């Protein structure tokens, strides 16, 4: 007969949430540090032209 595998420890539900919050905190810290950098500048929004065209409902000739 084959050996049975060793039982694994169950992961607590709170551990996954804690891991996510630690990741988010590090990302927020990284972004704020980039914003406060003397070399940073305000980023232009992407797809500005496409969004402007969406807002046009009729064209006056």
C-alpha positions as protocol buffer text, in pm:
chain_id: "A"
residue {
  index: 1
  type: UNK
  ca { x: 0 y: 0 z: 0 }
}
residue {
  index: 2
  type: UNK
  ca { x: 114 y: 353 z: -76 }
}
residue {
  index: 3
  type: UNK
  ca { x: 191 y: 595 z: 201 }
}
residue {
  index: 4
  type: UNK
  ca { x: -68 y: 858 z: 277 }
}
residue {
  index: 5
  type: UNK
  ca { x: 44 y: 1221 z: 226 }
}
residue {
  index: 6
  type: UNK
  ca { x: 116 y: 1426 z: 535 }
}
residue {
  index: 7
  type: UNK
  ca { x: -175 y: 1650 z: 633 }
}
residue {
  index: 8
  type: UNK
  ca { x: -112 y: 2015 z: 553 }
}
residue {
  index: 9
  type: UNK
  ca { x: -190 y: 2298 z: 790 }
}
residue {
  index: 10
  type: UNK
  ca { x: -497 y: 2497 z: 699 }
}
residue {
  index: 11
  type: UNK
  ca { x: -436 y: 2859 z: 612 }
}
residue {
  index: 12
  type: UNK
  ca { x: -630 y: 3107 z: 822 }
}
residue {
  index: 13
  type: UNK
  ca { x: -881 y: 3320 z: 630 }
}
residue {
  index: 14
  type: UNK
  ca { x: -745 y: 3636 z: 789 }
}
residue {
  index: 15
  type: UNK
  ca { x: -394 y: 3565 z: 653 }
}
residue {
  index: 16
  type: UNK
  ca { x: -495 y: 3630 z: 291 }
}
residue {
  index: 17
  type: UNK
  ca { x: -659 y: 3960 z: 381 }
}
residue {
  index: 18
  type: UNK
  ca { x: -355 y: 4063 z: 585 }
}
residue {
  index: 19
  type: UNK
  ca { x: -126 y: 3982 z: 292 }
}
residue {
  index: 20
  type: UNK
  ca { x: -341 y: 4200 z: 63 }
}
residue {
  index: 21
  type: UNK
  ca { x: -337 y: 4496 z: 302 }
}
residue {
  index: 22
  type: UNK
  ca { x: 43 y: 4476 z: 339 }
}
residue {
  index: 23
  type: UNK
  ca { x: 76 y: 4476 z: -42 }
}
residue {
  index: 24
  type: UNK
  ca { x: -159 y: 4775 z: -78 }
}
residue {
  index: 25
  type: UNK
  ca { x: 27 y: 4968 z: 191 }
}
residue {
  index: 26
  type: UNK
  ca { x: 358 y: 4914 z: 11 }
}
residue {
  index: 27
  type: UNK
  ca { x: 207 y: 5024 z: -322 }
}
residue {
  index: 28
  type: UNK
  ca { x: 59 y: 5341 z: -168 }
}
residue {
  index: 29
  type: UNK
  ca { x: 397 y: 5419 z: -10 }
}
residue {
  index: 30
  type: UNK
  ca { x: 571 y: 5367 z: -345 }
}
residue {
  index: 31
  type: UNK
  ca { x: 327 y: 5593 z: -532 }
}
residue {
  index: 32
  type: UNK
  ca { x: 341 y: 5873 z: -273 }
}
residue {
  index: 33
  type: UNK
  ca { x: 722 y: 5860 z: -278 }
}
residue {
  index: 34
  type: UNK
  ca { x: 714 y: 5895 z: -657 }
}
residue {
  index: 35
  type: UNK
  ca { x: 473 y: 6191 z: -634 }
}
residue {
  index: 36
  type: UNK
  ca { x: 695 y: 6367 z: -380 }
}
residue {
  index: 37
  type: UNK
  ca { x: 1005 y: 6316 z: -594 }
}
residue {
  index: 38
  type: UNK
  ca { x: 1161 y: 6639 z: -729 }
}
residue {
  index: 39
  type: UNK
  ca { x: 1168 y: 6480 z: -1076 }
}
residue {
  index: 40
  type: UNK
  ca { x: 799 y: 6388 z: -1084 }
}
residue {
  index: 41
  type: UNK
  ca { x: 543 y: 6569 z: -1295 }
}
residue {
  index: 42
  type: UNK
  ca { x: 167 y: 6542 z: -1343 }
}
residue {
  index: 43
  type: UNK
  ca { x: 85 y: 6254 z: -1577 }
}
residue {
  index: 44
  type: UNK
  ca { x: -138 y: 6325 z: -1875 }
}
residue {
  index: 45
  type: UNK
  ca { x: -454 y: 6113 z: -1886 }
}
residue {
  index: 46
  type: UNK
  ca { x: -444 y: 5834 z: -2143 }
}
residue {
  index: 47
  type: UNK
  ca { x: -696 y: 5813 z: -2431 }
}
residue {
  index: 48
  type: UNK
  ca { x: -778 y: 6182 z: -2397 }
}
residue {
  index: 49
  type: UNK
  ca { x: -873 y: 6212 z: -2767 }
}
residue {
  index: 50
  type: UNK
  ca { x: -1101 y: 5907 z: -2766 }
}
residue {
  index: 51
  type: UNK
  ca { x: -1288 y: 6032 z: -2461 }
}
residue {
  index: 52
  type: UNK
  ca { x: -1333 y: 6376 z: -2620 }
}
residue {
  index: 53
  type: UNK
  ca { x: -1486 y: 6215 z: -2929 }
}
residue {
  index: 54
  type: UNK
  ca { x: -1726 y: 6013 z: -2713 }
}
residue {
  index: 55
  type: UNK
  ca { x: -1864 y: 6335 z: -2565 }
}
residue {
  index: 56
  type: UNK
  ca { x: -1951 y: 6478 z: -2911 }
}
residue {
  index: 57
  type: UNK
  ca { x: -2312 y: 6402 z: -2997 }
}
residue {
  index: 58
  type: UNK
  ca { x: -2352 y: 6622 z: -3305 }
}
residue {
  index: 59
  type: UNK
  ca { x: -2125 y: 6824 z: -3530 }
}
residue {
  index: 60
  type: UNK
  ca { x: -2223 y: 7170 z: -3647 }
}
residue {
  index: 61
  type: UNK
  ca { x: -2139 y: 7229 z: -4014 }
}
